[in-house]
Amino acid sequence: MKGVLRKIHIAQEAARSKKAYDLVVIDLRGLFPFSDFWLICSGTSSVQTRAIAEEIMEKMQEHSFRPLHVEGEDTGEWILLDYGDLIVHIFREAERSFYQLEKLWRKAPLVYSERENVDLLEDIR
């Protein structure tokens, strides 16, 4: 579990460094077959979401983590970075409000939320 926690921390810090907000991490183990955790965050514009994605990819690569797949960089409305056990979703405000991934996957335990002041990342086993 240490590897995915390291990825989450790196991605969180990189996102914050580009002023991403409303960061959320949900635990999808046993619910979603392709990854264990999702990090979801927002930016105010397509320019910002692309900058967040670029920073996350750069910082992850510095630690030898490379995405298996990247989607949405061209428009910047919803960017997906697939790191296997961690998928990062970077939304513009309107798209995040429209798709509401947290509500769609409400059965997934919330392990981190800035808005709700939840930080259970270190309790993950």
Backbone hydrogen bonds in HBPLUS format (Angstrom, degrees):
<---DONOR---> <-ACCEPTOR-->    atom                        ^
c    i                          cat <-CA-CA->   ^        H-A-AA   ^      H-
h    n   atom  resd res      DA  || num        DHA   H-A  angle D-A-AA Bond
n    s   type  num  typ     dist DA aas  dist angle  dist       angle   num
A0005-LEU N   A0001-MET O   3.16 MM   4  6.39 161.8  2.19 155.4 161.0     1
A0006-ARG N   A0002-LYS O   2.93 MM   4  6.10 152.0  2.01 147.7 155.3     2
A0007-LYS N   A0003-GLY O   3.06 MM   4  6.36 156.1  2.12 143.3 149.7     3
A0008-ILE N   A0004-VAL O   2.88 MM   4  6.15 160.6  1.91 150.9 155.9     4
A0009-HIS N   A0005-LEU O   2.95 MM   4  6.18 167.4  1.97 151.8 154.5     5
A0010-ILE N   A0006-ARG O   2.95 MM   4  6.15 165.0  1.97 154.0 158.2     6
A0011-ALA N   A0007-LYS O   2.90 MM   4  6.05 169.6  1.91 155.9 159.0     7
A0012-GLN N   A0008-ILE O   2.82 MM   4  6.00 159.8  1.86 153.7 159.8     8
A0013-GLU N   A0009-HIS O   3.02 MM   4  6.17 172.1  2.03 152.0 153.9     9
A0014-ALA N   A0010-ILE O   2.97 MM   4  6.14 161.5  2.01 151.0 156.6    10
A0015-ALA N   A0011-ALA O   2.90 MM   4  6.01 161.2  1.93 148.9 154.2    11
A0016-ARG N   A0012-GLN O   2.88 MM   4  6.11 166.5  1.90 156.1 159.9    12
A0017-SER N   A0013-GLU O   2.96 MM   4  6.10 147.8  2.07 142.7 151.4    13
A0018-LYS N   A0015-ALA O   3.07 MM   3  5.42 148.0  2.17 106.4 115.8    14
A0020-ALA N   A0015-ALA O   2.99 MM   5  5.23 163.9  2.01 141.1 138.6    15
A0019-LYS N   A0016-ARG O   2.89 MM   3  4.85 156.3  1.94 113.6 112.8    16
A0021-TYR N   A0042-SER O   3.03 MM  21  5.35 157.7  2.08 139.8 147.0    17
A0042-SER N   A0021-TYR O   2.98 MM  21  5.35 155.6  2.04 154.8 160.7    18
A0114-GLU N   A0023-LEU O   3.06 MM  91  5.70 160.0  2.10 162.8 167.3    19
A0024-VAL N   A0040-ILE O   2.86 MM  16  5.14 147.6  1.97 151.6 159.3    20
A0040-ILE N   A0024-VAL O   2.77 MM  16  5.14 165.2  1.79 154.7 159.8    21
A0025-VAL N   A0112-TYR O   2.85 MM  87  4.82 156.4  1.91 133.0 134.4    22
A0111-VAL N   A0025-VAL O   2.92 MM  86  5.62 159.6  1.96 152.9 158.6    23
A0112-TYR N   A0025-VAL O   3.23 MM  87  4.82 139.6  2.40 142.1 135.7    24
A0026-ILE N   A0038-TRP O   2.99 MM  12  5.41 151.6  2.07 146.8 155.7    25
A0038-TRP N   A0026-ILE O   3.09 MM  12  5.41 154.9  2.15 146.7 153.8    26
A0027-ASP N   A0109-PRO O   2.85 MM  82  5.28 164.3  1.88 157.2 162.6    27
A0028-LEU N   A0036-ASP O   2.60 MM   8  4.92 148.1  1.70 148.9 154.7    28
A0031-LEU N   A0028-LEU O   2.86 MM   3  5.12 162.1  1.89 130.5 133.8    29
A0032-PHE N   A0028-LEU O   3.06 MM   4  5.52 150.7  2.15 164.5 157.4    30
A0036-ASP N   A0085-ASP O   3.07 MM  49  4.86 144.7  2.20 103.6 113.5    31
A0037-PHE N   A0085-ASP O   2.97 MM  48  6.23 154.3  2.03 147.2 155.5    32
A0087-ILE N   A0037-PHE O   2.99 MM  50  6.46 156.3  2.04 151.9 158.9    33
A0039-LEU N   A0087-ILE O   2.93 MM  48  6.34 155.7  1.99 148.6 156.1    34
A0089-HIS N   A0039-LEU O   2.75 MM  50  6.13 165.3  1.77 165.1 170.3    35
A0041-CYS N   A0089-HIS O   2.96 MM  48  6.41 150.9  2.05 160.8 170.3    36
A0091-PHE N   A0041-CYS O   2.95 MM  50  6.28 171.4  1.96 154.1 155.3    37
A0043-GLY N   A0091-PHE O   2.80 MM  48  6.18 142.1  1.94 159.7 169.3    38
A0049-THR N   A0045-SER O   2.93 MM   4  6.27 162.6  1.96 152.0 156.9    39
A0050-ARG N   A0046-SER O   3.00 MM   4  6.10 159.8  2.04 146.1 151.2    40
A0051-ALA N   A0047-VAL O   3.04 MM   4  6.26 151.4  2.13 141.7 150.0    41
A0052-ILE N   A0048-GLN O   2.85 MM   4  6.12 154.9  1.91 154.1 160.9    42
A0053-ALA N   A0049-THR O   2.95 MM   4  6.18 164.8  1.97 148.5 152.3    43
A0054-GLU N   A0050-ARG O   2.90 MM   4  6.09 165.1  1.92 150.5 154.6    44
A0055-GLU N   A0051-ALA O   3.00 MM   4  6.12 157.9  2.05 144.3 150.3    45
A0056-ILE N   A0052-ILE O   2.93 MM   4  6.17 162.5  1.96 155.2 160.0    46
A0057-MET N   A0053-ALA O   2.93 MM   4  6.16 169.6  1.94 156.1 158.9    47
A0058-GLU N   A0054-GLU O   2.92 MM   4  6.06 156.3  1.97 145.6 152.6    48
A0059-LYS N   A0055-GLU O   2.91 MM   4  6.08 170.9  1.92 155.2 157.2    49
A0060-MET N   A0056-ILE O   2.86 MM   4  5.95 160.2  1.90 153.2 159.5    50
A0061-GLN N   A0057-MET O   2.93 MM   4  5.98 155.7  1.99 141.7 148.6    51
A0062-GLU N   A0058-GLU O   3.05 MM   4  6.33 145.1  2.17 143.0 152.4    52
A0063-HIS N   A0060-MET O   2.95 MM   3  5.25 142.7  2.09 103.7 115.0    53
A0065-PHE N   A0060-MET O   2.87 MM   5  4.99 164.9  1.89 138.6 135.1    54
A0064-SER N   A0061-GLN O   2.88 MM   3  4.69 159.0  1.92 111.0 110.7    55
A0068-LEU N   A0082-ASP O   2.62 MM  14  5.47 155.2  1.68 166.5 174.0    56
A0082-ASP N   A0069-HIS O   2.89 MM  13  5.12 175.2  1.90 164.7 163.1    57
A0071-GLU N   A0080-LEU O   2.96 MM   9  5.11 156.4  2.02 144.0 150.1    58
A0080-LEU N   A0071-GLU O   2.90 MM   9  5.11 159.6  1.94 140.5 147.0    59
A0076-GLY N   A0072-GLY O   2.87 MM   4  5.77 161.8  1.91 162.2 168.0    60
A0092-ARG N   A0077-GLU O   2.95 MM  15  5.27 146.0  2.07 153.4 146.3    61
A0079-ILE N   A0090-ILE O   2.81 MM  11  5.01 166.2  1.82 149.2 151.6    62
A0090-ILE N   A0079-ILE O   2.82 MM  11  5.01 162.6  1.85 151.4 156.6    63
A0081-LEU N   A0088-VAL O   2.87 MM   7  5.00 159.3  1.91 146.3 152.8    64
A0088-VAL N   A0081-LEU O   2.84 MM   7  5.00 166.4  1.86 148.4 151.8    65
A0083-TYR N   A0086-LEU O   2.74 MM   3  5.07 154.7  1.80 162.9 169.5    66
A0096-ARG N   A0092-ARG O   3.02 MM   4  6.22 163.8  2.05 162.6 167.8    67
A0097-SER N   A0093-GLU O   2.98 MM   4  6.17 159.9  2.03 154.4 160.0    68
A0098-PHE N   A0094-ALA O   2.95 MM   4  6.14 148.7  2.05 142.2 151.2    69
A0099-TYR N   A0095-GLU O   2.89 MM   4  6.03 174.9  1.90 159.1 159.1    70
A0100-GLN N   A0096-ARG O   2.95 MM   4  5.65 154.3  2.02 141.4 148.8    71
A0103-LYS N   A0100-GLN O   3.03 MM   3  5.46 125.3  2.34 108.7 121.6    72
A0104-LEU N   A0100-GLN O   2.94 MM   4  6.24 161.0  1.98 155.4 161.7    73
A0105-TRP N   A0101-LEU O   2.90 MM   4  6.02 154.2  1.97 152.3 157.3    74
A0106-ARG N   A0103-LYS O   3.25 MM   3  4.78 142.4  2.40 113.5 105.9    75
A0108-ALA N   A0105-TRP O   2.92 MM   3  5.60 160.7  1.96 121.9 128.3    76
A0120-LEU N   A0111-VAL O   2.67 MM   9  4.83 170.0  1.67 152.6 155.0    77
A0113-SER N   A0118-VAL O   2.83 MM   5  4.97 154.8  1.89 141.2 138.6    78
A0118-VAL N   A0113-SER O   2.99 MM   5  4.97 159.3  2.03 140.5 146.6    79
A0117-ASN N   A0114-GLU O   3.26 MM   3  5.04 155.8  2.32  97.9 105.0    80
A0123-ASP N   A0120-LEU O   2.95 MM   3  5.28 148.5  2.05 109.5 119.6    81
A0124-ILE N   A0121-LEU O   3.18 MM   3  5.54 167.3  2.20 112.6 116.4    82
